[in-house]
Amino acid sequence: MADQKSSKPLMTGYMMSTQLLEVDACNRCQECMKWCPTFAVRPDRPGITPMYKNARWRELMAKSHSLRAKIFGPKPLTVDEMKVFTEDTYSCTTCGVCGTVCEAGIKTVELWEAMRPNLVKRGDGPVGKQNMFPKLVKADRNPYMAKQEDRLCWVPKDIKVQESGEIVYFAGCTAAYRQQALGVATVRILDNLGVPFAMLGKDEWCCASAMVRTGQREVMAEHAVHNVDALKDAGAKNVLFACAGCLRNAAVDWPMWYEGYIPYETMPLSVYLRERIRKGDVEYKIPLNYNVTYHDPCHNGRHLMHLKGKDWSFEASRDCLTSIPGVKFTDMVRNRALQRCCGAGGGVKAGIPDLALDCAKARVKDGEEVAADIIASTCPFCRRNIMDGRNDAKSGIKVLDVVELMAASMGLDTTIPENPYTKFQEQDVLVCGPATCKVETVERKAPGKDVLPEAH
């Protein structure tokens, strides 16, 4: 007789009826296998590809819910087959390139994110250190065990941050505690442009992206409702995001949990800055003589291009980069809707870090092939993982945010004020003199088994 766990049927409660149909819609054309970033670095594991995940979900469903199962009783699901299927399902960054190329039009990101909570509910998922996400975020309202009252500890003293206003900058946990250079560059630019802006400070809670991506939804509702209410209370009409993960959650996931009217617009910082560039408000002073390429974050790109448009998702950041004097811009071969995922998404960085690292090294190679000095992005998590891949591959390429490049060329002081998290900083930094800038590299080691999980 099968043990208790394997006797449990496959659960489908988090899947819509249309998603159950989508599993059957896969025609096994194998197009997704050509583009899958994790299969590219694990070619000996076809089970991680979308086509095989769909096929095995159908098989497991048949054991539990087919007409035969209803008449003769369900067949037990063995521990071994569920373990392998769970590992393969979580070896996906939920990047969405499979959905972009899918001939059947399957919405794969939504499908994978509906499968995972069913595995969690059954007790099969999550994997690795992903189960620490809800505990950390529920305890501290951020994944870094940092103090909420320190949310704005990095803001320079001469920068005025309002408690309320029509424009609110939602910094995110990583800019607040681990990549403060991004936060400093953002507030410096807004201040330079004369933009009156507010921040939520201790009332800003983690966006909870990592919980949704890994199927651990119990914390999400509380955080979505809190953040939306906090932004409404602040009088927000435009909420600016310099983190693609936070942006995706705010634009797609929060509204699913919030029962009420949301009066503000979510916007990538790059879109707002491009508007100001086009108006002639941005004044550059220092040319950045670097070959720069751009890595499209999945969360801001494929995840949102159907909601906000491809120009909004792909072109705004490039327009910001090409506006900087001295920058020689070249796209990597895989870009925009067909870009190669950095490997950190879907909780892979925390759950299967060696897989995330190998994906990052593949992306670093993409940058090297176009002779880039700098890979720029607008996602702190992509930046961190690509930087880890760069260090592991011993590449000389630098990894920076678009906003930091703009601030440097504008001649703004992006020095991070001394604060309790200075020693935890994880970013390459642009150091500028009166006429030139140079990049200081952070030799951050890829996280080991004793390091806290990384949210994405």
Backbone torsions as a table, in degrees:
resi	resn	phi	psi	omega
1	MET	NA	137.0	-178.3
2	ALA	-66.5	152.3	178.7
3	ASP	-71.0	171.4	-172.8
4	GLN	-58.9	-41.8	-176.7
5	LYS	-66.0	-44.7	-177.0
6	SER	-73.0	-16.5	178.4
7	SER	-78.7	-16.5	179.1
8	LYS	-67.9	133.0	177.8
9	PRO	-71.0	162.0	174.2
10	LEU	-66.6	132.3	-176.9
11	MET	-94.0	144.4	-178.0
12	THR	-131.2	14.0	-172.5
13	GLY	-61.9	-24.8	-178.3
14	TYR	-94.1	4.1	-179.0
15	MET	-105.1	137.5	175.4
16	MET	-77.5	159.4	-179.4
17	SER	-60.3	-34.9	178.7
18	THR	-66.4	-31.0	178.5
19	GLN	-72.5	-33.8	175.0
20	LEU	-64.3	-35.1	176.3
21	LEU	-70.2	-35.7	-179.6
22	GLU	-63.6	-34.1	177.1
23	VAL	-58.7	-38.9	178.5
24	ASP	-77.6	-18.6	-175.7
25	ALA	-74.0	-19.3	-179.0
26	CYS	-60.5	123.6	-178.3
27	ASN	-100.5	10.7	174.4
28	ARG	57.7	42.6	179.6
29	CYS	-78.1	-16.8	177.2
30	GLN	74.1	9.1	178.6
31	GLU	-61.3	-38.6	-178.4
32	CYS	-62.3	-30.9	-177.9
33	MET	-66.1	-26.2	-179.8
34	LYS	-71.7	-22.9	-171.0
35	TRP	-112.3	-17.7	-174.5
36	CYS	-58.8	120.7	-175.9
37	PRO	-70.1	-30.4	179.8
38	THR	-78.7	-37.2	176.6
39	PHE	-65.3	-30.4	179.3
40	ALA	-61.7	-31.4	179.9
41	VAL	-104.5	-3.0	175.2
42	ARG	-133.6	61.3	-175.4
43	PRO	-66.6	-11.9	178.1
44	ASP	-86.7	3.5	-178.1
45	ARG	-125.7	73.3	179.6
46	PRO	-62.5	-19.3	-179.4
47	GLY	-63.0	-18.8	-179.6
48	ILE	-83.5	-8.2	-176.8
49	THR	-79.0	154.4	-178.8
50	PRO	-55.8	-43.3	-177.2
51	MET	-58.8	-46.1	-178.0
52	TYR	-73.5	-34.1	177.0
53	LYS	-62.3	-43.1	178.2
54	ASN	-63.2	-43.9	-178.5
55	ALA	-62.2	-42.2	-178.0
56	ARG	-74.5	-31.8	175.1
57	TRP	-63.3	-39.7	177.0
58	ARG	-61.3	-43.3	-179.8
59	GLU	-63.5	-43.9	179.7
60	LEU	-67.4	-37.9	176.5
61	MET	-62.1	-41.6	-178.9
62	ALA	-61.9	-38.5	179.0
63	LYS	-62.9	-32.4	-174.0
64	SER	-99.9	-32.3	-167.1
65	HIS	-131.4	4.3	-179.1
66	SER	-71.5	169.3	176.8
67	LEU	-59.2	-40.3	177.8
68	ARG	-60.1	-41.8	179.8
69	ALA	-65.3	-34.8	180.0
70	LYS	-71.4	-32.9	-178.4
71	ILE	-81.9	-48.0	-173.2
72	PHE	-103.6	-4.6	-178.4
73	GLY	99.5	147.9	-178.1
74	PRO	-69.3	147.4	173.2
75	LYS	-82.0	142.3	-179.9
76	PRO	-66.5	144.8	174.2
77	LEU	-95.3	118.3	-174.9
78	THR	-72.8	153.7	179.2
79	VAL	-59.6	-41.6	-176.7
80	ASP	-65.2	-45.2	-177.7
81	GLU	-68.3	-34.6	178.1
82	MET	-72.1	-33.9	177.5
83	LYS	-64.4	-46.0	-179.9
84	VAL	-64.9	-44.5	-179.2
85	PHE	-63.4	-40.4	179.3
86	THR	-64.2	-45.5	179.0
87	GLU	-61.1	-40.7	179.5
88	ASP	-68.4	-39.3	-179.9
89	THR	-65.3	-37.6	-179.9
90	TYR	-85.9	-1.5	173.6
91	SER	-89.1	27.2	-179.2
92	CYS	-118.9	132.1	-179.8
93	THR	-84.7	2.8	-174.9
94	THR	49.5	40.4	-176.1
95	CYS	-73.7	-28.5	175.8
96	GLY	90.9	2.6	-179.6
97	VAL	-66.5	-29.5	178.1
98	CYS	-63.2	-38.9	177.2
99	GLY	-68.4	-32.5	179.6
100	THR	-65.4	-37.6	-176.7
101	VAL	-98.6	-2.2	-174.5
102	CYS	-65.1	122.3	-179.7
103	GLU	-69.1	-23.8	-179.3
104	ALA	-90.8	-4.6	177.7
105	GLY	73.0	26.8	-179.8
106	ILE	-71.2	132.5	176.9
107	LYS	-83.2	85.0	-168.0
108	THR	-70.1	-37.4	-179.2
109	VAL	-58.2	-49.4	179.3
110	GLU	-62.8	-34.8	-179.1
111	LEU	-67.7	-47.9	179.9
112	TRP	-64.3	-37.9	-178.8
113	GLU	-74.6	-14.6	173.1
114	ALA	-88.6	-29.9	177.3
115	MET	-66.8	-41.8	-170.4
116	ARG	-62.7	-45.8	178.5
117	PRO	-62.6	-26.2	174.8
118	ASN	-68.5	-36.8	175.8
119	LEU	-69.2	-38.1	177.3
120	VAL	-64.4	-45.0	-179.3
121	LYS	-60.6	-36.5	-179.2
122	ARG	-78.0	-16.9	179.8
123	GLY	99.0	9.9	-179.4
124	ASP	-89.9	-35.7	179.7
125	GLY	-111.0	172.9	-3.0
126	PRO	-80.7	-164.0	-178.2
127	VAL	-124.6	159.8	177.2
128	GLY	57.1	-136.1	-177.6
129	LYS	-90.7	11.1	-179.5
130	GLN	-62.7	-27.1	-178.4
131	ASN	-69.9	-7.9	177.3
132	MET	-81.9	-18.4	-177.5
133	PHE	-53.4	-56.5	-177.1
134	PRO	-62.0	-37.8	-178.7
135	LYS	-63.9	-46.9	-178.2
136	LEU	-66.4	-46.2	-175.5
137	VAL	-70.1	-36.5	178.5
138	LYS	-68.3	-35.6	-178.3
139	ALA	-76.0	-42.9	-171.1
140	ASP	-117.5	-5.6	-176.1
141	ARG	64.7	18.4	172.8
142	ASN	-159.3	158.7	-176.3
143	PRO	-86.5	3.5	-173.2
144	TYR	-107.3	9.9	-178.3
145	MET	55.4	34.2	-179.3
146	ALA	-97.4	165.3	-178.4
147	LYS	-84.8	134.2	178.9
148	GLN	-62.2	-34.3	-179.7
149	GLU	-68.2	-9.4	178.0
150	ASP	-95.9	9.5	-176.4
151	ARG	-54.3	-32.9	-177.0
152	LEU	-113.2	21.4	-176.2
153	CYS	-66.2	-16.5	-176.6
154	TRP	-92.6	-8.8	-176.2
155	VAL	-71.7	124.3	177.7
156	PRO	-56.4	144.2	-174.1
157	LYS	-63.3	-25.0	-178.1
158	ASP	-86.0	0.9	178.9
159	ILE	-94.9	126.3	179.1
160	LYS	-89.7	118.2	176.0
161	VAL	-110.5	122.3	-179.0
162	GLN	-81.1	155.9	175.9
163	GLU	-81.9	-21.8	178.2
164	SER	-149.1	160.1	-179.5
165	GLY	164.6	168.2	-178.2
166	GLU	-73.0	-29.3	177.4
167	ILE	-107.1	122.3	179.5
168	VAL	-121.9	131.3	174.8
169	TYR	-96.4	113.9	176.0
170	PHE	-92.8	103.1	-169.7
171	ALA	-73.3	-38.9	-174.4
172	GLY	88.2	159.1	-174.8
173	CYS	-65.7	-39.4	-173.9
174	THR	-70.4	-41.7	176.7
175	ALA	-67.1	-29.6	-178.9
176	ALA	-75.5	-32.2	-170.7
177	TYR	-123.8	-25.4	-172.5
178	ARG	-123.8	-26.6	178.6
179	GLN	-130.8	63.6	-173.3
180	GLN	-69.0	-19.1	175.9
181	ALA	-59.6	-34.9	177.1
182	LEU	-65.1	-45.1	178.9
183	GLY	-63.3	-44.9	-179.6
184	VAL	-62.0	-45.2	179.3
185	ALA	-60.1	-40.1	-178.9
186	THR	-64.0	-50.7	-177.1
187	VAL	-69.9	-30.5	176.2
188	ARG	-63.8	-43.7	-179.7
189	ILE	-65.9	-46.1	179.9
190	LEU	-60.4	-41.2	178.6
191	ASP	-65.6	-42.4	179.7
192	ASN	-61.9	-33.9	-179.5
193	LEU	-83.2	-1.5	179.6
194	GLY	72.7	28.1	-178.4
195	VAL	-87.4	117.3	172.9
196	PRO	-74.2	117.5	-175.8
197	PHE	-133.1	153.8	178.2
198	ALA	-114.2	160.1	171.1
199	MET	-135.6	155.5	-175.4
200	LEU	-83.5	-20.1	-179.4
201	GLY	60.1	-131.3	-177.0
202	LYS	-66.0	-15.0	177.0
203	ASP	-84.2	-3.1	173.5
204	GLU	-86.3	117.7	177.1
205	TRP	-103.5	159.9	176.2
206	CYS	-49.8	139.5	-179.9
207	CYS	-66.4	-18.0	177.7
208	ALA	72.8	21.8	179.5
209	SER	-57.0	-44.7	-175.5
210	ALA	-61.3	-32.9	179.4
211	MET	-68.5	-42.3	179.1
212	VAL	-66.3	-44.6	-177.2
213	ARG	-62.1	-29.6	-175.8
214	THR	-102.6	6.3	176.1
215	GLY	83.7	11.8	-179.2
216	GLN	-104.8	86.5	-166.2
217	ARG	-92.2	-3.1	-170.1
218	GLU	-65.2	-27.2	-178.5
219	VAL	-88.1	-20.5	-169.2
220	MET	-60.3	-46.6	-175.6
221	ALA	-59.0	-45.4	-179.3
222	GLU	-61.1	-44.5	-177.3
223	HIS	-72.3	-37.9	178.2
224	ALA	-62.3	-49.0	-179.1
225	VAL	-63.0	-43.7	-179.0
226	HIS	-61.7	-48.2	-175.8
227	ASN	-66.9	-41.1	178.3
228	VAL	-63.7	-44.5	178.9
229	ASP	-63.0	-39.9	179.6
230	ALA	-64.0	-40.2	178.6
231	LEU	-68.6	-38.3	176.5
232	LYS	-64.4	-43.6	179.6
233	ASP	-63.0	-29.6	179.4
234	ALA	-79.4	-4.7	179.0
235	GLY	79.0	24.2	-175.0
236	ALA	-66.0	137.1	169.3
237	LYS	-116.8	-30.9	173.8
238	ASN	-131.4	123.9	178.6
239	VAL	-110.2	119.7	-176.4
240	LEU	-95.4	134.9	179.9
241	PHE	-124.1	129.3	172.4
242	ALA	-104.9	9.8	177.5
243	CYS	-122.4	119.6	-177.1
244	ALA	-64.3	-35.4	179.5
245	GLY	-65.4	-45.7	176.4
246	CYS	-62.0	-42.1	-179.3
247	LEU	-60.3	-46.7	-179.1
248	ARG	-60.8	-44.8	-179.1
249	ASN	-65.5	-41.9	-178.6
250	ALA	-66.5	-35.7	-176.3
251	ALA	-82.7	-33.8	-173.1
252	VAL	-110.2	-48.9	-169.6
253	ASP	-86.0	-43.4	-179.9
254	TRP	-55.7	-45.9	-179.7
255	PRO	-60.5	-24.4	179.3
256	MET	-71.5	-25.8	-178.5
257	TRP	-102.0	-13.4	-174.8
258	TYR	-97.0	121.2	-179.4
259	GLU	-97.2	85.4	-179.0
260	GLY	165.8	177.1	-178.0
261	TYR	-79.8	132.9	176.2
262	ILE	-106.7	110.2	-169.3
263	PRO	-86.9	-1.4	-174.7
264	TYR	-113.0	163.6	176.1
265	GLU	-104.8	134.9	173.7
266	THR	-88.1	140.6	-173.1
267	MET	-150.3	133.5	171.7
268	PRO	-64.8	142.9	178.0
269	LEU	-56.3	-35.3	-178.1
270	SER	-62.4	-35.4	178.6
271	VAL	-66.8	-43.4	178.8
272	TYR	-64.5	-44.2	-178.5
273	LEU	-66.9	-34.6	177.5
274	ARG	-62.5	-38.0	177.1
275	GLU	-60.3	-41.7	-179.1
276	ARG	-71.4	-33.5	175.5
277	ILE	-62.5	-45.5	-178.3
278	ARG	-65.6	-26.7	177.2
279	LYS	-82.5	-6.0	179.9
280	GLY	82.3	17.9	-176.8
281	ASP	-83.5	-20.8	-176.3
282	VAL	-91.6	123.2	179.9
283	GLU	-112.9	118.0	178.0
284	TYR	-93.4	147.0	-178.3
285	LYS	-123.2	-30.4	-174.0
286	ILE	-120.6	122.4	176.1
287	PRO	-71.8	139.6	176.2
288	LEU	-104.5	101.0	-174.4
289	ASN	-87.6	70.8	-179.3
290	TYR	-130.7	150.0	168.0
291	ASN	-83.2	118.3	-173.7
292	VAL	-120.7	137.6	170.8
293	THR	-122.0	168.5	-174.9
294	TYR	-126.0	131.8	174.9
295	HIS	-100.8	117.3	178.2
296	ASP	-75.2	119.2	174.2
297	PRO	-67.2	138.5	178.9
298	CYS	-60.4	-40.2	-174.6
299	HIS	-66.3	-34.7	179.4
300	ASN	-88.6	-20.6	-175.8
301	GLY	-97.4	-93.4	-176.4
302	ARG	-58.5	-34.1	-177.2
303	HIS	-70.9	-22.7	-174.9
304	LEU	-121.2	-5.8	-173.3
305	MET	-63.9	-28.5	179.4
306	HIS	-82.0	-18.3	-179.7
307	LEU	-90.0	-42.1	-173.8
308	LYS	-114.1	-12.2	-179.9
309	GLY	102.3	150.3	-175.8
310	LYS	-68.6	-33.0	177.8
311	ASP	-62.1	-45.1	179.2
312	TRP	-62.1	-42.4	-174.9
313	SER	-80.7	-35.6	-170.1
314	PHE	-115.1	-34.5	-168.8
315	GLU	-91.0	-28.4	-174.8
316	ALA	-59.2	-46.4	-179.2
317	SER	-65.0	-39.4	177.8
318	ARG	-64.9	-39.0	178.3
319	ASP	-64.8	-36.8	176.1
320	CYS	-64.0	-44.7	-179.0
321	LEU	-63.2	-46.4	-175.7
322	THR	-72.9	-11.2	175.9
323	SER	-79.8	-15.2	-176.0
324	ILE	-79.2	125.5	-179.5
325	PRO	-63.2	138.7	177.2
326	GLY	90.5	-19.9	-178.4
327	VAL	-72.0	127.6	174.0
328	LYS	-104.7	105.8	-171.7
329	PHE	-97.3	133.9	174.2
330	THR	-139.9	130.7	176.7
331	ASP	-75.9	147.2	169.1
332	MET	-69.9	160.0	-176.3
333	VAL	-57.9	-45.0	176.6
334	ARG	-94.2	113.3	-175.4
335	ASN	-145.5	169.2	179.3
336	ARG	53.3	-126.2	-173.9
337	ALA	-68.5	-15.4	-179.2
338	LEU	-112.3	18.1	-178.3
339	GLN	-62.5	161.7	176.1
340	ARG	-91.5	124.0	179.7
341	CYS	-60.1	144.6	179.6
342	CYS	-67.5	-22.4	178.1
343	GLY	105.1	-6.3	-175.4
344	ALA	-88.4	-19.5	-170.0
345	GLY	-71.1	170.2	177.5
346	GLY	66.6	16.5	-177.9
347	GLY	80.5	5.3	-177.0
348	VAL	-63.3	-35.4	-179.7
349	LYS	-58.2	-39.8	179.9
350	ALA	-86.3	-36.3	-174.1
351	GLY	-82.8	-40.8	-176.6
352	ILE	-138.7	71.3	-170.9
353	PRO	-60.5	-30.8	-180.0
354	ASP	-68.4	-32.6	176.3
355	LEU	-68.4	-43.4	177.7
356	ALA	-60.0	-40.7	-178.3
357	LEU	-65.9	-41.8	179.9
358	ASP	-66.4	-36.7	175.4
359	CYS	-64.2	-40.4	179.7
360	ALA	-63.2	-40.6	179.4
361	LYS	-64.7	-33.9	176.0
362	ALA	-65.0	-37.7	179.2
363	ARG	-71.6	-36.4	175.2
364	VAL	-60.3	-41.8	178.2
365	LYS	-61.6	-38.5	176.3
366	ASP	-57.9	-41.7	179.3
367	GLY	-67.3	-39.7	179.8
368	GLU	-65.6	-32.8	-177.7
369	GLU	-67.0	-19.2	175.4
370	VAL	-107.2	18.8	175.2
371	ALA	57.9	37.8	-179.3
372	ALA	-77.2	137.5	168.7
373	ASP	-82.6	-33.5	-174.9
374	ILE	-133.8	131.9	165.8
375	ILE	-97.6	116.4	178.6
376	ALA	-101.1	152.2	177.1
377	SER	-153.7	-179.4	175.9
378	THR	-128.7	29.6	178.9
379	CYS	-133.4	116.6	179.1
380	PRO	-59.2	-32.6	-178.6
381	PHE	-73.4	-42.0	174.3
382	CYS	-59.5	-44.5	-179.1
383	ARG	-58.9	-46.1	-178.3
384	ARG	-63.4	-44.8	-176.8
385	ASN	-70.9	-40.9	177.6
386	ILE	-63.7	-36.7	177.5
387	MET	-64.3	-40.5	176.0
388	ASP	-62.3	-42.4	177.7
389	GLY	-64.1	-39.7	177.0
390	ARG	-60.0	-46.9	-178.4
391	ASN	-65.9	-41.7	-178.7
392	ASP	-67.6	-34.3	179.3
393	ALA	-84.4	-4.5	-178.5
394	LYS	56.1	43.1	177.9
395	SER	-88.9	153.9	177.9
396	GLY	-91.4	3.6	-176.7
397	ILE	-70.9	147.5	179.4
398	LYS	-104.9	157.6	-176.9
399	VAL	-131.4	117.3	-175.2
400	LEU	-140.5	164.6	176.2
401	ASP	-91.1	147.9	178.8
402	VAL	-55.7	-40.9	-177.7
403	VAL	-62.7	-38.6	179.9
404	GLU	-67.6	-36.7	176.8
405	LEU	-64.9	-41.5	177.9
406	MET	-63.4	-47.1	-178.1
407	ALA	-61.1	-39.6	179.8
408	ALA	-64.1	-45.5	-179.3
409	SER	-68.3	-25.6	176.8
410	MET	-78.3	-5.4	178.4
411	GLY	75.6	24.9	-177.3
412	LEU	-86.6	149.0	178.7
413	ASP	-79.5	107.7	-178.2
414	THR	-105.0	24.0	176.8
415	THR	-62.5	133.1	178.1
416	ILE	-83.5	120.7	177.3
417	PRO	-60.5	146.3	177.7
418	GLU	-59.1	132.9	-178.3
419	ASN	-157.0	172.4	-175.6
420	PRO	-60.5	-13.5	-174.7
421	TYR	-113.8	11.5	-179.0
422	THR	-56.6	-41.8	-176.3
423	LYS	-72.0	-11.4	-178.8
424	PHE	-98.3	7.3	-174.8
425	GLN	-66.7	141.4	-172.3
426	GLU	-133.6	58.6	179.6
427	GLN	-149.7	148.5	166.1
428	ASP	-67.5	147.3	-174.1
429	VAL	-127.7	135.1	173.9
430	LEU	-85.8	123.2	177.6
431	VAL	-112.3	121.2	-173.1
432	CYS	-115.7	140.5	170.6
433	GLY	-101.6	-163.7	-178.5
434	PRO	-62.4	-29.6	-173.2
435	ALA	-129.6	-18.3	-176.3
436	THR	-136.8	161.9	176.7
437	CYS	-128.1	150.1	172.8
438	LYS	-135.8	156.0	-177.6
439	VAL	-102.3	127.5	173.1
440	GLU	-96.0	126.4	-174.6
441	THR	-91.2	134.7	173.8
442	VAL	-95.3	119.3	-179.2
443	GLU	-86.5	65.7	-179.3
444	ARG	-75.9	133.2	178.1
445	LYS	-85.0	147.8	176.2
446	ALA	-62.9	143.0	-175.6
447	PRO	-63.1	138.1	177.1
448	GLY	-98.6	-168.3	-175.6
449	LYS	-68.6	-23.7	-176.9
450	ASP	-92.6	4.7	-176.8
451	VAL	-98.8	145.2	-179.6
452	LEU	-59.8	152.6	179.6
453	PRO	-64.7	157.4	-178.9
454	GLU	-111.7	125.0	-173.0
455	ALA	-78.0	133.1	169.3
456	HIS	-161.4	NA	NA
